Each structure stands twice: as structure tokens, then as C-alpha cells.
Amino acid sequence: MARIRLDEGEVCGVAAAISVIDGKWKTTLLWLLESGPHRPGELRRKVPGISEKVLTQTLREMEADGLVHREAHDVVPPKTVYSLTGRGLALSLVLAPLSDWGHGHLDRLAAARAVAS
């Protein structure tokens, strides 16, 4: 997915924040990592439908944006663990009210469908 270029002129803060969480899986991964460090295989099992390639690419983007810390252990077999950074945790906490709003919106849509049927 194309990333928004933020280095040219004035940019809305909301657009800057959304460019960091833009993508199908980033908010799900933020939510999972909020509970603690995870290995890539654990994340892949908890996110049905994500391929290994897309998971790796998404985690790398999140690492580049300073949301995720990658810790590679020099053992055989190789062990990698991902965790949220302070910035990642702060973003996750900021998204909580948005999540609440979204759940309320879904409830209203379901109620409207029930009335219509």
C-alpha cells in the first residue's frame, strides 16, 4: 500500500497519525502487541488471513515508524520477538476511544438493520 508522503509542507496531525496506522493489519497487530511481546508465529496464528510475507512487511513498517521493537536472539533455531515501544503503546492508548466509538457505531447499524427487517 502506498504511504502518504509527510515531508512536503504543512500536514494535518490526523493525516500523519493515520499514515502510521494505514493498512489492513496494523491496528490488529497493535492491539495484540499491547498485551505483551509476541513471536511472529504467535502473531500469525492470532491473525487469520495474514500471510507470512505481509506480516513481516507490516512489522518492518511498524518498526521503521517507531511503534514496534524487534529483538532477535542469536540462538538455533533463530528466535525473534516483537513488542510495542513507548510510542506504539501511546498510539494504542490513543486509539482506544476510537475503538469505543467504532463499536457504538456498529451497534447503531445493527439496531437500524433490525428495525428495518
Steps between C-alpha positions, in 0.01 A plus 500: 500500500632845417614705798402866532795732450520723803819689424347765275345810659234520768324178587200439722596311816215256448628419150847440645357262762284317248796452266671305781203266559392480135468144383283198556694343789677774698225577748447128565872451561510804730211354698667158529840642597335717764462183711876431487783375279419244231698286262407525130346151498272592790388814320434308181284245683302777670439691175327262259540598139836676529785344303850468639628746238239764584552451874875553461451804275245655737717444807798656318292808413385525862860468616611773258222725638626440854192306616655157538828371640652192337727288716693227321662235720814332369393140562429194288228500379484881470258672737346840436267683737296812426373743762352848507726796556389792714373672185311188398337471842409871494338458158313193619362693797394788275315256273294354788235778493480466122438128548222577749342737249525233229329238715219745578464574130477127419234458770296785348529346152385161633205662679401687182515175299286324761236773482504492118442124482 
